[in-house]
Protein backbone atom coordinates (compact mmCIF):
# COMPACT_ATOMS: atom_id res chain seq x y z
CA UNK A 1 0.00 0.00 0.00
CA UNK A 2 1.48 3.31 -1.00
CA UNK A 3 0.61 6.54 0.69
CA UNK A 4 0.40 9.66 -1.32
CA UNK A 5 1.78 12.87 0.05
CA UNK A 6 0.32 16.10 -1.11
CA UNK A 7 2.51 18.85 -2.49
CA UNK A 8 1.86 20.93 0.63
CA UNK A 9 2.95 18.14 2.97
CA UNK A 10 6.05 17.46 0.91
CA UNK A 11 6.92 21.18 0.88
CA UNK A 12 6.46 21.34 4.68
CA UNK A 13 8.72 18.31 5.18
CA UNK A 14 11.44 19.79 2.95
CA UNK A 15 11.12 23.14 4.72
CA UNK A 16 11.48 21.52 8.18
CA UNK A 17 14.55 19.59 7.03
CA UNK A 18 16.13 22.72 5.56
CA UNK A 19 15.48 24.70 8.76
CA UNK A 20 17.05 21.91 10.81
CA UNK A 21 20.19 21.99 8.64
CA UNK A 22 20.34 25.80 8.78
CA UNK A 23 19.96 25.77 12.57
CA UNK A 24 22.85 23.34 12.92
CA UNK A 25 24.99 25.38 10.52
CA UNK A 26 24.23 28.63 12.37
CA UNK A 27 25.07 27.01 15.71
CA UNK A 28 28.37 25.71 14.31
CA UNK A 29 29.25 29.13 12.84
CA UNK A 30 28.45 31.02 16.05
CA UNK A 31 30.49 28.52 18.05
CA UNK A 32 33.42 29.00 15.66
CA UNK A 33 33.17 32.81 15.95
CA UNK A 34 33.07 32.59 19.74
CA UNK A 35 36.13 30.33 19.78
CA UNK A 36 38.04 32.74 17.53
CA UNK A 37 37.11 35.67 19.79
CA UNK A 38 38.35 33.80 22.87
CA UNK A 39 41.64 33.06 21.09
CA UNK A 40 41.98 36.75 20.10
CA UNK A 41 41.34 37.90 23.68
CA UNK A 42 43.78 35.33 25.04
CA UNK A 43 46.53 36.59 22.72
CA UNK A 44 46.19 40.24 23.79
CA UNK A 45 49.00 42.10 25.47
CA UNK A 46 47.46 42.10 28.95
CA UNK A 47 49.14 38.77 29.67
CA UNK A 48 52.56 39.87 28.49
CA UNK A 49 55.10 41.31 30.85
CA UNK A 50 55.93 44.98 30.58
CA UNK A 51 59.25 45.27 28.83
CA UNK A 52 60.12 48.56 30.49
CA UNK A 53 62.44 48.33 33.47
CA UNK A 54 60.37 50.87 35.41
CA UNK A 55 56.58 50.56 35.42
CA UNK A 56 56.23 54.25 36.33
CA UNK A 57 58.09 55.30 33.20
CA UNK A 58 55.91 52.99 31.12
CA UNK A 59 52.75 54.50 32.57
CA UNK A 60 54.03 58.04 32.11
CA UNK A 61 55.02 57.40 28.50
CA UNK A 62 51.74 55.72 27.50
CA UNK A 63 49.20 57.33 29.80
CA UNK A 64 50.81 60.64 30.72
CA UNK A 65 48.31 62.72 28.76
CA UNK A 66 45.39 61.17 30.66
CA UNK A 67 47.15 61.71 33.99
CA UNK A 68 47.89 65.35 33.14
CA UNK A 69 44.31 65.96 32.03
CA UNK A 70 43.03 64.54 35.32
CA UNK A 71 45.46 66.63 37.34
CA UNK A 72 44.38 69.77 35.50
CA UNK A 73 40.74 68.70 35.90
CA UNK A 74 40.07 68.94 32.19
CA UNK A 75 37.88 65.86 32.29
CA UNK A 76 35.63 66.91 35.17
N, C-alpha and C positions, 0 to 999 in steps of 0.2 A: 504494500500500500504506500503510495507516494503522497506526501503532503505538499500542497501548493502554497507558496508564500507570495503574498501580494507585493507589488512594487513598493508600497509604503513600508511594509514590514522589513523588506530587504534593505531599503534605504536607511531605516532606523537602526538596523543591525550594523550596517557598514559605518554609519555615523558614530555609534557607540564604540566600535572597535577603533576608529580613527581618533576619537577623543581619548581613549585609554592609552594609545600609543603616544599622542601629543603630551598627555599628562606625565607619562614616564620620561619623555624626552626633556620636558621643561624642568622636572625635578632633577634630572641628571645634570642639565646645564647650570641650574642655580647652585647645585652642590659643587660643581667645578669652579664656578665664579667665587664662591665662598672660600674654597680651598686656596685659590690663587690669591685672594685678598689676605688670608691669614699668612701665607708665605711672604707676601709683600710687607706686611706689618712686622713680621718676625725678622726680616732682613734690614729694617730701618736702623739708623744710627744710634738709637737710644740704648742699645745693648753694647755698643762699642765703647772702649775706654777713651777718655779724652787724651789726645796726644800732646797737649800742652803740659809743660812741667808745673805750671801754677794755674789752678782752677780760677783764681781771681782774675788773672790776666785774660784767660779764655772768655770769662763772662764779660769783662770790660770790652774786649775786642768785638764780641758778637752781639752783646745786649747793652752796650754803653748808651746808645741813643735812647733806649726805653728808660733806663735808669735816670739819665739826665732829665728827660721829660717829666718823670715822676717827681724828681727833686724840685724842679721848677714849677710843679703843679700845672703843667700844660694839659694834662689829661683829666683834671678834675672839673 
